[in-house]
Amino acid sequence: MHAERATMRVVDSQSVERGGAPMTTIQAVWFGVMLALTPSLVLLAFLLWQEGIGLREVGADLEVDDQPPHPNTR
């Protein structure tokens, strides 16, 4: 059993057809912002998950804590 040799096809850059319209400036800016913020948002979500912020433990289940800390009573 021998591995077949991989061959790369040489493509002329003039013959490559581009698909779709180019990105507008505002789309490029928003794309860059999303790329820049994604790692920090993933880290924030992980840290909040680790601390259990917004969750309360009821038995073995975790439920969303949507009750206010001090309910208004009259």
Backbone atoms as SQL, in Angstrom:
CREATE TABLE atoms (id INTEGER PRIMARY KEY, chain TEXT, resi INTEGER, resn TEXT, atom TEXT, x REAL, y REAL, z REAL);
INSERT INTO atoms VALUES
  (1, 'A', 1, 'MET', 'N', 0.840, -1.185, 0.000),
  (2, 'A', 1, 'MET', 'CA', 0.000, 0.000, 0.000),
  (3, 'A', 1, 'MET', 'C', 0.877, 1.237, 0.000),
  (4, 'A', 2, 'HIS', 'N', 0.807, 1.984, -1.026),
  (5, 'A', 2, 'HIS', 'CA', 1.504, 3.240, -0.979),
  (6, 'A', 2, 'HIS', 'C', 0.545, 4.398, -1.157),
  (7, 'A', 3, 'ALA', 'N', 0.910, 5.470, -0.517),
  (8, 'A', 3, 'ALA', 'CA', 0.067, 6.658, -0.608),
  (9, 'A', 3, 'ALA', 'C', 0.243, 7.287, -1.983),
  (10, 'A', 4, 'GLU', 'N', -0.881, 7.671, -2.545),
  (11, 'A', 4, 'GLU', 'CA', -0.794, 8.337, -3.842),
  (12, 'A', 4, 'GLU', 'C', -0.252, 9.734, -3.646),
  (13, 'A', 5, 'ARG', 'N', 0.483, 10.148, -4.608),
  (14, 'A', 5, 'ARG', 'CA', 1.073, 11.480, -4.534),
  (15, 'A', 5, 'ARG', 'C', 0.032, 12.533, -4.856),
  (16, 'A', 6, 'ALA', 'N', -0.069, 13.523, -3.999),
  (17, 'A', 6, 'ALA', 'CA', -1.035, 14.595, -4.230),
  (18, 'A', 6, 'ALA', 'C', -0.488, 15.537, -5.285),
  (19, 'A', 7, 'THR', 'N', -1.303, 15.839, -6.239),
  (20, 'A', 7, 'THR', 'CA', -0.874, 16.774, -7.287),
  (21, 'A', 7, 'THR', 'C', -1.702, 18.035, -7.160),
  (22, 'A', 8, 'MET', 'N', -1.051, 19.166, -7.275),
  (23, 'A', 8, 'MET', 'CA', -1.725, 20.444, -7.217),
  (24, 'A', 8, 'MET', 'C', -1.931, 20.974, -8.616),
  (25, 'A', 9, 'ARG', 'N', -3.140, 21.380, -8.870),
  (26, 'A', 9, 'ARG', 'CA', -3.449, 21.952, -10.163),
  (27, 'A', 9, 'ARG', 'C', -3.018, 23.410, -10.183),
  (28, 'A', 10, 'VAL', 'N', -2.333, 23.819, -11.207),
  (29, 'A', 10, 'VAL', 'CA', -1.924, 25.215, -11.344),
  (30, 'A', 10, 'VAL', 'C', -3.079, 25.974, -11.978),
  (31, 'A', 11, 'VAL', 'N', -3.513, 27.034, -11.292),
  (32, 'A', 11, 'VAL', 'CA', -4.650, 27.810, -11.779),
  (33, 'A', 11, 'VAL', 'C', -4.157, 29.195, -12.155),
  (34, 'A', 12, 'ASP', 'N', -4.524, 29.609, -13.329),
  (35, 'A', 12, 'ASP', 'CA', -4.173, 30.951, -13.789),
  (36, 'A', 12, 'ASP', 'C', -5.071, 31.950, -13.070),
  (37, 'A', 13, 'SER', 'N', -4.499, 32.984, -12.474),
  (38, 'A', 13, 'SER', 'CA', -5.282, 33.945, -11.701),
  (39, 'A', 13, 'SER', 'C', -6.270, 34.706, -12.574),
  (40, 'A', 14, 'GLN', 'N', -6.034, 34.791, -13.855),
  (41, 'A', 14, 'GLN', 'CA', -6.949, 35.481, -14.759),
  (42, 'A', 14, 'GLN', 'C', -8.202, 34.644, -15.038),
  (43, 'A', 15, 'SER', 'N', -8.101, 33.339, -14.913),
  (44, 'A', 15, 'SER', 'CA', -9.228, 32.475, -15.248),
  (45, 'A', 15, 'SER', 'C', -10.146, 32.198, -14.061),
  (46, 'A', 16, 'VAL', 'N', -9.773, 32.645, -12.868),
  (47, 'A', 16, 'VAL', 'CA', -10.600, 32.408, -11.686),
  (48, 'A', 16, 'VAL', 'C', -11.756, 33.382, -11.699),
  (49, 'A', 17, 'GLU', 'N', -12.967, 32.843, -11.586),
  (50, 'A', 17, 'GLU', 'CA', -14.154, 33.684, -11.598),
  (51, 'A', 17, 'GLU', 'C', -14.548, 33.995, -10.162),
  (52, 'A', 18, 'ARG', 'N', -14.781, 35.246, -9.883),
  (53, 'A', 18, 'ARG', 'CA', -15.196, 35.647, -8.538),
  (54, 'A', 18, 'ARG', 'C', -16.705, 35.584, -8.446),
  (55, 'A', 19, 'GLY', 'N', -17.192, 35.116, -7.301),
  (56, 'A', 19, 'GLY', 'CA', -18.629, 34.989, -7.120),
  (57, 'A', 19, 'GLY', 'C', -19.161, 36.082, -6.221),
  (58, 'A', 20, 'GLY', 'N', -20.317, 36.608, -6.559),
  (59, 'A', 20, 'GLY', 'CA', -20.969, 37.594, -5.709),
  (60, 'A', 20, 'GLY', 'C', -20.369, 38.986, -5.833),
  (61, 'A', 21, 'ALA', 'N', -21.006, 39.907, -5.143),
  (62, 'A', 21, 'ALA', 'CA', -20.557, 41.296, -5.159),
  (63, 'A', 21, 'ALA', 'C', -19.524, 41.507, -4.065),
  (64, 'A', 22, 'PRO', 'N', -18.639, 42.471, -4.241),
  (65, 'A', 22, 'PRO', 'CA', -17.665, 42.752, -3.177),
  (66, 'A', 22, 'PRO', 'C', -18.369, 43.327, -1.941),
  (67, 'A', 23, 'MET', 'N', -17.710, 43.206, -0.823),
  (68, 'A', 23, 'MET', 'CA', -18.259, 43.677, 0.443),
  (69, 'A', 23, 'MET', 'C', -18.199, 45.208, 0.477),
  (70, 'A', 24, 'THR', 'N', -19.255, 45.825, 1.034),
  (71, 'A', 24, 'THR', 'CA', -19.229, 47.280, 1.191),
  (72, 'A', 24, 'THR', 'C', -18.331, 47.637, 2.369),
  (73, 'A', 25, 'THR', 'N', -18.015, 48.900, 2.488),
  (74, 'A', 25, 'THR', 'CA', -17.137, 49.351, 3.566),
  (75, 'A', 25, 'THR', 'C', -17.761, 49.093, 4.932),
  (76, 'A', 26, 'ILE', 'N', -19.038, 49.408, 5.073),
  (77, 'A', 26, 'ILE', 'CA', -19.681, 49.217, 6.379),
  (78, 'A', 26, 'ILE', 'C', -19.773, 47.737, 6.737),
  (79, 'A', 27, 'GLN', 'N', -19.984, 46.886, 5.746),
  (80, 'A', 27, 'GLN', 'CA', -19.992, 45.449, 6.012),
  (81, 'A', 27, 'GLN', 'C', -18.620, 44.980, 6.461),
  (82, 'A', 28, 'ALA', 'N', -17.578, 45.491, 5.835),
  (83, 'A', 28, 'ALA', 'CA', -16.218, 45.114, 6.213),
  (84, 'A', 28, 'ALA', 'C', -15.899, 45.592, 7.631),
  (85, 'A', 29, 'VAL', 'N', -16.350, 46.795, 7.968),
  (86, 'A', 29, 'VAL', 'CA', -16.111, 47.330, 9.315),
  (87, 'A', 29, 'VAL', 'C', -16.827, 46.471, 10.354),
  (88, 'A', 30, 'TRP', 'N', -18.104, 46.155, 10.126),
  (89, 'A', 30, 'TRP', 'CA', -18.855, 45.326, 11.071),
  (90, 'A', 30, 'TRP', 'C', -18.263, 43.932, 11.181),
  (91, 'A', 31, 'PHE', 'N', -17.805, 43.386, 10.075),
  (92, 'A', 31, 'PHE', 'CA', -17.172, 42.074, 10.101),
  (93, 'A', 31, 'PHE', 'C', -15.916, 42.113, 10.973),
  (94, 'A', 32, 'GLY', 'N', -15.117, 43.165, 10.826),
  (95, 'A', 32, 'GLY', 'CA', -13.914, 43.317, 11.642),
  (96, 'A', 32, 'GLY', 'C', -14.240, 43.480, 13.117),
  (97, 'A', 33, 'VAL', 'N', -15.293, 44.245, 13.416),
  (98, 'A', 33, 'VAL', 'CA', -15.703, 44.436, 14.812),
  (99, 'A', 33, 'VAL', 'C', -16.132, 43.098, 15.412),
  (100, 'A', 34, 'MET', 'N', -16.916, 42.329, 14.659),
  (101, 'A', 34, 'MET', 'CA', -17.369, 41.032, 15.169),
  (102, 'A', 34, 'MET', 'C', -16.191, 40.085, 15.379),
  (103, 'A', 35, 'LEU', 'N', -15.230, 40.093, 14.463),
  (104, 'A', 35, 'LEU', 'CA', -14.050, 39.244, 14.639),
  (105, 'A', 35, 'LEU', 'C', -13.239, 39.660, 15.859),
  (106, 'A', 36, 'ALA', 'N', -13.151, 40.963, 16.084),
  (107, 'A', 36, 'ALA', 'CA', -12.366, 41.454, 17.214),
  (108, 'A', 36, 'ALA', 'C', -13.042, 41.146, 18.546),
  (109, 'A', 37, 'LEU', 'N', -14.376, 41.186, 18.601),
  (110, 'A', 37, 'LEU', 'CA', -15.088, 41.011, 19.861),
  (111, 'A', 37, 'LEU', 'C', -15.415, 39.557, 20.201),
  (112, 'A', 38, 'THR', 'N', -15.401, 38.685, 19.230),
  (113, 'A', 38, 'THR', 'CA', -15.808, 37.300, 19.471),
  (114, 'A', 38, 'THR', 'C', -15.005, 36.614, 20.579),
  (115, 'A', 39, 'PRO', 'N', -13.672, 36.671, 20.595),
  (116, 'A', 39, 'PRO', 'CA', -12.939, 35.975, 21.671),
  (117, 'A', 39, 'PRO', 'C', -13.288, 36.498, 23.065),
  (118, 'A', 40, 'SER', 'N', -13.460, 37.806, 23.200),
  (119, 'A', 40, 'SER', 'CA', -13.768, 38.345, 24.526),
  (120, 'A', 40, 'SER', 'C', -15.179, 37.962, 24.955),
  (121, 'A', 41, 'LEU', 'N', -16.131, 37.888, 24.020),
  (122, 'A', 41, 'LEU', 'CA', -17.486, 37.486, 24.378),
  (123, 'A', 41, 'LEU', 'C', -17.554, 36.009, 24.747),
  (124, 'A', 42, 'VAL', 'N', -16.775, 35.191, 24.067),
  (125, 'A', 42, 'VAL', 'CA', -16.717, 33.773, 24.419),
  (126, 'A', 42, 'VAL', 'C', -16.112, 33.610, 25.807),
  (127, 'A', 43, 'LEU', 'N', -15.059, 34.353, 26.105),
  (128, 'A', 43, 'LEU', 'CA', -14.444, 34.306, 27.431),
  (129, 'A', 43, 'LEU', 'C', -15.418, 34.792, 28.501),
  (130, 'A', 44, 'LEU', 'N', -16.133, 35.877, 28.232),
  (131, 'A', 44, 'LEU', 'CA', -17.117, 36.384, 29.188),
  (132, 'A', 44, 'LEU', 'C', -18.211, 35.352, 29.453),
  (133, 'A', 45, 'ALA', 'N', -18.722, 34.722, 28.402),
  (134, 'A', 45, 'ALA', 'CA', -19.753, 33.695, 28.577),
  (135, 'A', 45, 'ALA', 'C', -19.217, 32.529, 29.404),
  (136, 'A', 46, 'PHE', 'N', -17.989, 32.126, 29.159),
  (137, 'A', 46, 'PHE', 'CA', -17.391, 31.032, 29.913),
  (138, 'A', 46, 'PHE', 'C', -17.241, 31.395, 31.387),
  (139, 'A', 47, 'LEU', 'N', -16.755, 32.603, 31.652),
  (140, 'A', 47, 'LEU', 'CA', -16.571, 33.016, 33.050),
  (141, 'A', 47, 'LEU', 'C', -17.900, 33.135, 33.781),
  (142, 'A', 48, 'LEU', 'N', -18.923, 33.661, 33.108),
  (143, 'A', 48, 'LEU', 'CA', -20.239, 33.745, 33.731),
  (144, 'A', 48, 'LEU', 'C', -20.806, 32.353, 33.988),
  (145, 'A', 49, 'TRP', 'N', -20.554, 31.446, 33.074),
  (146, 'A', 49, 'TRP', 'CA', -21.017, 30.071, 33.247),
  (147, 'A', 49, 'TRP', 'C', -20.301, 29.415, 34.427),
  (148, 'A', 50, 'GLN', 'N', -18.993, 29.654, 34.557),
  (149, 'A', 50, 'GLN', 'CA', -18.221, 29.076, 35.659),
  (150, 'A', 50, 'GLN', 'C', -18.707, 29.592, 37.010),
  (151, 'A', 51, 'GLU', 'N', -19.031, 30.874, 37.085),
  (152, 'A', 51, 'GLU', 'CA', -19.462, 31.472, 38.346),
  (153, 'A', 51, 'GLU', 'C', -20.918, 31.169, 38.644),
  (154, 'A', 52, 'GLY', 'N', -21.678, 30.752, 37.643),
  (155, 'A', 52, 'GLY', 'CA', -23.092, 30.467, 37.852),
  (156, 'A', 52, 'GLY', 'C', -23.921, 31.710, 38.039),
  (157, 'A', 53, 'ILE', 'N', -23.463, 32.829, 37.506),
  (158, 'A', 53, 'ILE', 'CA', -24.204, 34.077, 37.646),
  (159, 'A', 53, 'ILE', 'C', -25.499, 33.967, 36.851),
  (160, 'A', 54, 'GLY', 'N', -26.612, 34.291, 37.493),
  (161, 'A', 54, 'GLY', 'CA', -27.906, 34.216, 36.847),
  (162, 'A', 54, 'GLY', 'C', -28.537, 32.841, 36.949),
  (163, 'A', 55, 'LEU', 'N', -27.896, 31.920, 37.651),
  (164, 'A', 55, 'LEU', 'CA', -28.454, 30.578, 37.825),
  (165, 'A', 55, 'LEU', 'C', -28.605, 30.291, 39.306),
  (166, 'A', 56, 'ARG', 'N', -29.616, 29.547, 39.648),
  (167, 'A', 56, 'ARG', 'CA', -29.758, 29.087, 41.024),
  (168, 'A', 56, 'ARG', 'C', -29.922, 27.583, 40.979),
  (169, 'A', 57, 'GLU', 'N', -29.456, 26.933, 41.976),
  (170, 'A', 57, 'GLU', 'CA', -29.504, 25.479, 42.008),
  (171, 'A', 57, 'GLU', 'C', -30.744, 25.030, 42.766),
  (172, 'A', 58, 'VAL', 'N', -31.547, 24.222, 42.127),
  (173, 'A', 58, 'VAL', 'CA', -32.734, 23.647, 42.753),
  (174, 'A', 58, 'VAL', 'C', -32.596, 22.144, 42.601),
  (175, 'A', 59, 'GLY', 'N', -32.224, 21.473, 43.670),
  (176, 'A', 59, 'GLY', 'CA', -31.960, 20.044, 43.580),
  (177, 'A', 59, 'GLY', 'C', -30.759, 19.826, 42.670),
  (178, 'A', 60, 'ALA', 'N', -30.929, 19.015, 41.657),
  (179, 'A', 60, 'ALA', 'CA', -29.843, 18.759, 40.709),
  (180, 'A', 60, 'ALA', 'C', -30.022, 19.581, 39.442),
  (181, 'A', 61, 'ASP', 'N', -31.182, 20.266, 39.313),
  (182, 'A', 61, 'ASP', 'CA', -31.453, 21.040, 38.097),
  (183, 'A', 61, 'ASP', 'C', -30.984, 22.475, 38.273),
  (184, 'A', 62, 'LEU', 'N', -30.609, 23.085, 37.173),
  (185, 'A', 62, 'LEU', 'CA', -30.276, 24.502, 37.175),
  (186, 'A', 62, 'LEU', 'C', -31.395, 25.239, 36.465),
  (187, 'A', 63, 'GLU', 'N', -31.945, 26.255, 37.120),
  (188, 'A', 63, 'GLU', 'CA', -33.002, 27.048, 36.526),
  (189, 'A', 63, 'GLU', 'C', -32.546, 28.495, 36.447),
  (190, 'A', 64, 'VAL', 'N', -33.145, 29.238, 35.546),
  (191, 'A', 64, 'VAL', 'CA', -32.814, 30.651, 35.410),
  (192, 'A', 64, 'VAL', 'C', -33.390, 31.398, 36.603),
  (193, 'A', 65, 'ASP', 'N', -32.576, 32.237, 37.206),
  (194, 'A', 65, 'ASP', 'CA', -33.002, 33.029, 38.353),
  (195, 'A', 65, 'ASP', 'C', -33.588, 34.337, 37.829),
  (196, 'A', 66, 'ASP', 'N', -34.904, 34.354, 37.602),
  (197, 'A', 66, 'ASP', 'CA', -35.526, 35.557, 37.064),
  (198, 'A', 66, 'ASP', 'C', -36.318, 36.332, 38.118),
  (199, 'A', 67, 'GLN', 'N', -36.179, 35.953, 39.369),
  (200, 'A', 67, 'GLN', 'CA', -36.844, 36.656, 40.455),
  (201, 'A', 67, 'GLN', 'C', -35.975, 37.825, 40.910),
  (202, 'A', 68, 'PRO', 'N', -36.590, 38.973, 41.201),
  (203, 'A', 68, 'PRO', 'CA', -35.798, 40.092, 41.701),
  (204, 'A', 68, 'PRO', 'C', -35.241, 39.761, 43.090),
  (205, 'A', 69, 'PRO', 'N', -34.090, 40.332, 43.446),
  (206, 'A', 69, 'PRO', 'CA', -33.482, 40.003, 44.739),
  (207, 'A', 69, 'PRO', 'C', -34.366, 40.389, 45.929),
  (208, 'A', 70, 'HIS', 'N', -35.077, 41.513, 45.839),
  (209, 'A', 70, 'HIS', 'CA', -35.965, 41.970, 46.897),
  (210, 'A', 70, 'HIS', 'C', -37.299, 42.328, 46.257),
  (211, 'A', 71, 'PRO', 'N', -38.266, 41.410, 46.252),
  (212, 'A', 71, 'PRO', 'CA', -39.537, 41.710, 45.602),
  (213, 'A', 71, 'PRO', 'C', -40.241, 42.866, 46.297),
  (214, 'A', 72, 'ASN', 'N', -40.917, 43.670, 45.502),
  (215, 'A', 72, 'ASN', 'CA', -41.678, 44.793, 46.050),
  (216, 'A', 72, 'ASN', 'C', -42.959, 44.254, 46.654),
  (217, 'A', 73, 'THR', 'N', -43.176, 44.550, 47.919),
  (218, 'A', 73, 'THR', 'CA', -44.399, 44.107, 48.597),
  (219, 'A', 73, 'THR', 'C', -45.117, 45.323, 49.134),
  (220, 'A', 74, 'ARG', 'N', -46.423, 45.323, 49.021),
  (221, 'A', 74, 'ARG', 'CA', -47.209, 46.446, 49.540),
  (222, 'A', 74, 'ARG', 'C', -48.244, 45.938, 50.491);
